[in-house]
Amino acid sequence: MNKVIIITGGSRGIGAATARLAAQRGYAVCCSYLRDLEAANGVVNEIMQTGGTALAIQADVKHLIQLARYSMFRAGDNYLKVQTVQYVQIVQAV
């Protein structure tokens, strides 16, 4: 099974650092961002240039309904090759 991590606010600061570290440790990374697509793509590109797998999804995680509306789970399923139930367990654990 692939190790996958969802990082909210993964485009800047601690979130971006966490995304990079998780990728170095073998995780496929799904970064959510609210406004800064350029920064999110920068983190994703850095991860991919070092052989990692990453995806940026725009979503306001304060509203869990938006996660489904913005297809964060479905995009992760298709791109990162995991099952949605794994994401739900991560969200519920927080």
C-alpha positions in Angstrom: 0.0 0.0 0.0 1.2 3.5 -0.8 1.9 5.8 2.1 -0.1 9.0 1.5 -0.2 12.2 3.5 -2.6 15.1 3.2 -1.1 18.4 4.3 -3.3 21.4 4.8 -1.6 24.7 4.1 1.1 22.7 2.2 2.1 25.6 0.0 3.9 27.8 2.6 5.8 27.7 5.8 5.5 24.7 8.1 3.1 23.0 5.7 5.5 23.2 2.8 8.4 22.0 5.0 6.3 19.1 6.2 5.4 18.2 2.6 9.0 18.2 1.5 10.0 16.0 4.5 7.2 13.6 4.0 8.1 13.2 0.4 11.8 12.5 1.4 10.4 9.8 3.7 8.5 8.1 0.9 5.0 9.5 1.2 2.9 10.6 -1.8 1.9 14.1 -0.8 -1.4 15.9 -1.3 -1.1 19.6 -0.4 -4.2 21.6 0.0 -3.9 25.4 -0.5 -6.5 28.2 -0.2 -5.2 31.0 -2.4 -1.6 30.7 -3.6 -1.5 28.3 -6.5 2.0 29.4 -7.6 3.4 28.5 -4.1 1.6 25.2 -4.1 2.8 24.3 -7.5 6.3 25.2 -6.4 6.3 22.7 -3.6 4.8 20.0 -5.8 7.5 20.7 -8.5 10.3 20.5 -5.9 8.9 17.1 -4.7 8.5 15.7 -8.2 12.0 16.9 -9.2 13.5 14.8 -6.5 11.5 11.7 -7.6 8.5 12.1 -5.3 4.8 12.1 -6.0 2.8 15.2 -5.1 -0.5 16.9 -5.9 -1.9 20.3 -5.0 -5.6 20.8 -4.5 -7.4 24.1 -3.8 -9.7 23.6 -0.9 -10.8 25.4 2.3 -10.4 22.6 4.8 -12.4 24.6 7.4 -15.4 23.3 5.5 -15.1 19.5 5.1 -17.9 19.6 2.5 -15.6 21.6 0.2 -13.1 18.7 0.2 -15.6 16.6 -1.7 -16.9 19.5 -3.8 -13.3 20.4 -4.9 -12.7 16.7 -5.6 -9.7 16.5 -3.3 -10.5 12.9 -2.5 -11.3 11.9 -6.1 -8.2 13.6 -7.4 -6.1 11.9 -4.8 -7.7 8.5 -5.6 -6.9 8.9 -9.3 -3.5 10.5 -9.1 -2.0 9.0 -6.0 -3.6 5.6 -6.5 -5.2 5.2 -3.1 -8.7 4.6 -1.8 -10.9 7.4 -0.5 -11.4 5.5 2.8 -7.8 6.1 3.7 -8.3 9.9 3.4 -11.4 9.7 5.5 -9.5 8.0 8.3 -6.8 10.7 8.2 -9.4 13.5 8.4 -11.3 11.8 11.2 -8.1 11.3 13.2 -7.4 15.1 13.3 
